[in-house]
Amino acid sequence: MAQKELTGRKVLFITVSAFSIIIAVNFFMAFKAVGTFPGLEVKNSYVASQEFDARRKAQLELGWTVDGAYNDGTLSLSFAEAQGGAVAPKEFSVLIGRTTEARDDIRPEFTGYAGEYSAPLQLDRGKWMMLVQATAEDGTPFLQRLELHVRG
């Protein structure tokens, strides 16, 4: 069997092909990164920074904690005060989604009372983010982000 000669043209073809694949993969990954995560938390970061400390102080004075759990197709949420007693917020909403993309975002409808709430919900396996927004009886806003890990 005769050996084929490695010419400059073949080396050029191999090099151009390799770099073309690398560049194509980089463009694909950049497109997916930009297309799946909005990257926008607030519309005006300067205004948000000016209000942050006042909102944080008011929320800390509430002394609330919130806990979320997911078991067998049910999402449970409980609000508690600093002494551990249940707290019933005036109103609340929950946004559940992946931390990397917005297309799986869900706003479940909760039922319950006295600080203990639940919602039927089917979540796929993996890490989820739960953004809880509530309002106290006196109008103080409460905001907390929780991580939720769904196994199996």
Phi and psi restraints in degrees (value plus and minus 20) as a CYANA .aco file:
   2 ALA   PHI    -103.7   -63.7
   2 ALA   PSI     119.2   159.2
   3 GLN   PHI     -98.1   -58.1
   3 GLN   PSI     115.0   155.0
   4 LYS   PHI    -104.3   -64.3
   4 LYS   PSI     121.2   161.2
   5 GLU   PHI     -98.5   -58.5
   5 GLU   PSI     116.2   156.2
   6 LEU   PHI    -108.0   -68.0
   6 LEU   PSI      87.0   127.0
   7 THR   PHI    -117.7   -77.7
   7 THR   PSI     148.7   188.7
   8 GLY   PHI     -82.1   -42.1
   8 GLY   PSI     -54.4   -14.4
   9 ARG   PHI     -84.6   -44.6
   9 ARG   PSI     -61.4   -21.4
  10 LYS   PHI     -87.0   -47.0
  10 LYS   PSI     -61.8   -21.8
  11 VAL   PHI     -82.5   -42.5
  11 VAL   PSI     -61.8   -21.8
  12 LEU   PHI     -81.6   -41.6
  12 LEU   PSI     -64.5   -24.5
  13 PHE   PHI     -81.8   -41.8
  13 PHE   PSI     -64.0   -24.0
  14 ILE   PHI     -83.3   -43.3
  14 ILE   PSI     -65.0   -25.0
  15 THR   PHI     -84.9   -44.9
  15 THR   PSI     -67.2   -27.2
  16 VAL   PHI     -83.1   -43.1
  16 VAL   PSI     -61.0   -21.0
  17 SER   PHI     -82.5   -42.5
  17 SER   PSI     -65.8   -25.8
  18 ALA   PHI     -82.2   -42.2
  18 ALA   PSI     -67.2   -27.2
  19 PHE   PHI     -88.6   -48.6
  19 PHE   PSI     -51.8   -11.8
  20 SER   PHI     -83.6   -43.6
  20 SER   PSI     -61.8   -21.8
  21 ILE   PHI     -84.6   -44.6
  21 ILE   PSI     -64.5   -24.5
  22 ILE   PHI     -81.0   -41.0
  22 ILE   PSI     -65.9   -25.9
  23 ILE   PHI     -85.8   -45.8
  23 ILE   PSI     -61.3   -21.3
  24 ALA   PHI     -82.3   -42.3
  24 ALA   PSI     -63.3   -23.3
  25 VAL   PHI     -84.7   -44.7
  25 VAL   PSI     -61.7   -21.7
  26 ASN   PHI     -81.8   -41.8
  26 ASN   PSI     -63.7   -23.7
  27 PHE   PHI     -83.3   -43.3
  27 PHE   PSI     -62.1   -22.1
  28 PHE   PHI     -80.8   -40.8
  28 PHE   PSI     -67.4   -27.4
  29 MET   PHI     -84.9   -44.9
  29 MET   PSI     -59.8   -19.8
  30 ALA   PHI     -85.1   -45.1
  30 ALA   PSI     -61.6   -21.6
  31 PHE   PHI     -81.5   -41.5
  31 PHE   PSI     -66.0   -26.0
  32 LYS   PHI     -84.5   -44.5
  32 LYS   PSI     -58.9   -18.9
  33 ALA   PHI     -85.0   -45.0
  33 ALA   PSI     -63.5   -23.5
  34 VAL   PHI     -93.8   -53.8
  34 VAL   PSI     -56.9   -16.9
  35 GLY   PHI     -97.6   -57.6
  35 GLY   PSI     -41.7    -1.7
  36 THR   PHI    -123.3   -83.3
  36 THR   PSI     -33.0     7.0
  37 PHE   PHI    -147.8  -107.8
  37 PHE   PSI      97.8   137.8
  38 PRO   PHI     -84.8   -44.8
  38 PRO   PSI     -50.2   -10.2
  39 GLY   PHI      52.3    92.3
  39 GLY   PSI     -13.2    26.8
  40 LEU   PHI    -134.5   -94.5
  40 LEU   PSI      94.4   134.4
  41 GLU   PHI    -111.8   -71.8
  41 GLU   PSI     -64.1   -24.1
  42 VAL   PHI    -155.6  -115.6
  42 VAL   PSI     135.0   175.0
  43 LYS   PHI     -94.0   -54.0
  43 LYS   PSI     -58.5   -18.5
  44 ASN   PHI    -150.5  -110.5
  44 ASN   PSI      82.3   122.3
  45 SER   PHI     -86.1   -46.1
  45 SER   PSI     -50.7   -10.7
  46 TYR   PHI     -86.4   -46.4
  46 TYR   PSI     -67.3   -27.3
  47 VAL   PHI     -83.7   -43.7
  47 VAL   PSI     -62.2   -22.2
  48 ALA   PHI     -81.4   -41.4
  48 ALA   PSI     -58.4   -18.4
  49 SER   PHI     -88.6   -48.6
  49 SER   PSI     -52.3   -12.3
  50 GLN   PHI     -89.4   -49.4
  50 GLN   PSI     -51.3   -11.3
  51 GLU   PHI    -113.3   -73.3
  51 GLU   PSI     -31.7     8.3
  52 PHE   PHI     -79.7   -39.7
  52 PHE   PSI     -71.0   -31.0
  53 ASP   PHI     -81.9   -41.9
  53 ASP   PSI     -60.6   -20.6
  54 ALA   PHI     -85.7   -45.7
  54 ALA   PSI     -62.5   -22.5
  55 ARG   PHI     -86.5   -46.5
  55 ARG   PSI     -60.2   -20.2
  56 ARG   PHI     -82.5   -42.5
  56 ARG   PSI     -65.1   -25.1
  57 LYS   PHI     -81.2   -41.2
  57 LYS   PSI     -65.9   -25.9
  58 ALA   PHI     -82.9   -42.9
  58 ALA   PSI     -60.0   -20.0
  59 GLN   PHI     -87.4   -47.4
  59 GLN   PSI     -61.4   -21.4
  60 LEU   PHI     -84.0   -44.0
  60 LEU   PSI     -55.1   -15.1
  61 GLU   PHI     -86.3   -46.3
  61 GLU   PSI     -47.0    -7.0
  62 LEU   PHI     -83.6   -43.6
  62 LEU   PSI     -59.0   -19.0
  63 GLY   PHI      53.2    93.2
  63 GLY   PSI       0.0    40.0
  64 TRP   PHI     -99.8   -59.8
  64 TRP   PSI     130.3   170.3
  65 THR   PHI    -149.4  -109.4
  65 THR   PSI     132.2   172.2
  66 VAL   PHI    -151.4  -111.4
  66 VAL   PSI     121.4   161.4
  67 ASP   PHI    -151.4  -111.4
  67 ASP   PSI     116.2   156.2
  68 GLY   PHI    -144.4  -104.4
  68 GLY   PSI     125.6   165.6
  69 ALA   PHI    -166.1  -126.1
  69 ALA   PSI     131.6   171.6
  70 TYR   PHI    -148.5  -108.5
  70 TYR   PSI     103.6   143.6
  71 ASN   PHI    -165.0  -125.0
  71 ASN   PSI     109.9   149.9
  72 ASP   PHI      27.9    67.9
  72 ASP   PSI      27.2    67.2
  73 GLY   PHI      59.9    99.9
  73 GLY   PSI      -6.6    33.4
  74 THR   PHI    -147.7  -107.7
  74 THR   PSI     108.3   148.3
  75 LEU   PHI    -118.7   -78.7
  75 LEU   PSI     104.0   144.0
  76 SER   PHI    -130.4   -90.4
  76 SER   PSI     123.8   163.8
  77 LEU   PHI    -158.6  -118.6
  77 LEU   PSI     111.7   151.7
  78 SER   PHI    -152.9  -112.9
  78 SER   PSI     115.6   155.6
  79 PHE   PHI    -125.9   -85.9
  79 PHE   PSI     117.2   157.2
  80 ALA   PHI    -158.7  -118.7
  80 ALA   PSI     131.7   171.7
  81 GLU   PHI    -108.1   -68.1
  81 GLU   PSI     159.4   199.4
  82 ALA   PHI     -80.9   -40.9
  82 ALA   PSI     -54.2   -14.2
  83 GLN   PHI    -102.1   -62.1
  83 GLN   PSI     -23.5    16.5
  84 GLY   PHI      80.4   120.4
  84 GLY   PSI     -28.0    12.0
  85 GLY   PHI     -93.2   -53.2
  85 GLY   PSI     136.5   176.5
  86 ALA   PHI     -90.2   -50.2
  86 ALA   PSI     126.5   166.5
  87 VAL   PHI    -145.9  -105.9
  87 VAL   PSI     113.6   153.6
  88 ALA   PHI    -126.4   -86.4
  88 ALA   PSI      88.3   128.3
  89 PRO   PHI     -87.0   -47.0
  89 PRO   PSI     134.2   174.2
  90 LYS   PHI     -79.9   -39.9
  90 LYS   PSI     -63.7   -23.7
  91 GLU   PHI    -176.4  -136.4
  91 GLU   PSI     136.5   176.5
  92 PHE   PHI    -177.2  -137.2
  92 PHE   PSI     138.1   178.1
  93 SER   PHI    -161.9  -121.9
  93 SER   PSI     135.0   175.0
  94 VAL   PHI    -152.1  -112.1
  94 VAL   PSI     111.9   151.9
  95 LEU   PHI    -131.8   -91.8
  95 LEU   PSI     103.7   143.7
  96 ILE   PHI    -135.5   -95.5
  96 ILE   PSI     112.4   152.4
  97 GLY   PHI    -185.5  -145.5
  97 GLY   PSI     156.1   196.1
  98 ARG   PHI     -98.4   -58.4
  98 ARG   PSI     131.6   171.6
  99 THR   PHI     -95.4   -55.4
  99 THR   PSI     -33.5     6.5
 100 THR   PHI    -126.0   -86.0
 100 THR   PSI     -35.0     5.0
 101 GLU   PHI    -173.2  -133.2
 101 GLU   PSI     132.0   172.0
 102 ALA   PHI    -115.0   -75.0
 102 ALA   PSI     -28.6    11.4
 103 ARG   PHI     -89.9   -49.9
 103 ARG   PSI     -41.7    -1.7
 104 ASP   PHI    -114.7   -74.7
 104 ASP   PSI     -11.3    28.7
 105 ASP   PHI     -82.1   -42.1
 105 ASP   PSI     118.7   158.7
 106 ILE   PHI    -155.3  -115.3
 106 ILE   PSI     121.5   161.5
 107 ARG   PHI    -138.0   -98.0
 107 ARG   PSI      71.7   111.7
 108 PRO   PHI     -91.0   -51.0
 108 PRO   PSI     134.7   174.7
 109 GLU   PHI    -117.7   -77.7
 109 GLU   PSI      98.1   138.1
 110 PHE   PHI    -115.8   -75.8
 110 PHE   PSI     129.5   169.5
 111 THR   PHI    -146.3  -106.3
 111 THR   PSI     135.7   175.7
 112 GLY   PHI     122.5   162.5
 112 GLY   PSI    -193.0  -153.0
 113 TYR   PHI    -179.5  -139.5
 113 TYR   PSI     150.0   190.0
 114 ALA   PHI      32.3    72.3
 114 ALA   PSI      18.8    58.8
 115 GLY   PHI      65.3   105.3
 115 GLY   PSI     -23.2    16.8
 116 GLU   PHI    -134.8   -94.8
 116 GLU   PSI      98.6   138.6
 117 TYR   PHI    -153.1  -113.1
 117 TYR   PSI     134.2   174.2
 118 SER   PHI    -166.6  -126.6
 118 SER   PSI     137.9   177.9
 119 ALA   PHI    -166.7  -126.7
 119 ALA   PSI     116.8   156.8
 120 PRO   PHI     -93.0   -53.0
 120 PRO   PSI     113.2   153.2
 121 LEU   PHI    -181.1  -141.1
 121 LEU   PSI     114.2   154.2
 122 GLN   PHI    -124.3   -84.3
 122 GLN   PSI      95.1   135.1
 123 LEU   PHI    -134.7   -94.7
 123 LEU   PSI     118.9   158.9
 124 ASP   PHI     -93.2   -53.2
 124 ASP   PSI     143.5   183.5
 125 ARG   PHI     -82.2   -42.2
 125 ARG   PSI     124.3   164.3
 126 GLY   PHI     109.3   149.3
 126 GLY   PSI    -186.7  -146.7
 127 LYS   PHI    -114.1   -74.1
 127 LYS   PSI     110.1   150.1
 128 TRP   PHI    -144.2  -104.2
 128 TRP   PSI     134.6   174.6
 129 MET   PHI    -130.6   -90.6
 129 MET   PSI     116.4   156.4
 130 MET   PHI    -140.9  -100.9
 130 MET   PSI      96.2   136.2
 131 LEU   PHI    -123.3   -83.3
 131 LEU   PSI      92.8   132.8
 132 VAL   PHI    -122.9   -82.9
 132 VAL   PSI     103.2   143.2
 133 GLN   PHI    -140.2  -100.2
 133 GLN   PSI     103.6   143.6
 134 ALA   PHI    -156.0  -116.0
 134 ALA   PSI     144.1   184.1
 135 THR   PHI    -149.3  -109.3
 135 THR   PSI     110.3   150.3
 136 ALA   PHI     -95.5   -55.5
 136 ALA   PSI     147.2   187.2
 137 GLU   PHI     -78.3   -38.3
 137 GLU   PSI     -52.6   -12.6
 138 ASP   PHI    -104.9   -64.9
 138 ASP   PSI     -16.7    23.3
 139 GLY   PHI      73.9   113.9
 139 GLY   PSI     -20.1    19.9
 140 THR   PHI     -89.8   -49.8
 140 THR   PSI     106.7   146.7
 141 PRO   PHI     -97.8   -57.8
 141 PRO   PSI     126.8   166.8
 142 PHE   PHI    -148.0  -108.0
 142 PHE   PSI     110.9   150.9
 143 LEU   PHI    -158.4  -118.4
 143 LEU   PSI     107.9   147.9
 144 GLN   PHI    -168.4  -128.4
 144 GLN   PSI     120.4   160.4
 145 ARG   PHI    -128.1   -88.1
 145 ARG   PSI     108.8   148.8
 146 LEU   PHI    -140.9  -100.9
 146 LEU   PSI     131.7   171.7
 147 GLU   PHI    -118.5   -78.5
 147 GLU   PSI     122.3   162.3
 148 LEU   PHI    -150.3  -110.3
 148 LEU   PSI     103.6   143.6
 149 HIS   PHI    -128.7   -88.7
 149 HIS   PSI      97.9   137.9
 150 VAL   PHI    -121.4   -81.4
 150 VAL   PSI     104.0   144.0
 151 ARG   PHI    -128.4   -88.4
 151 ARG   PSI     133.5   173.5
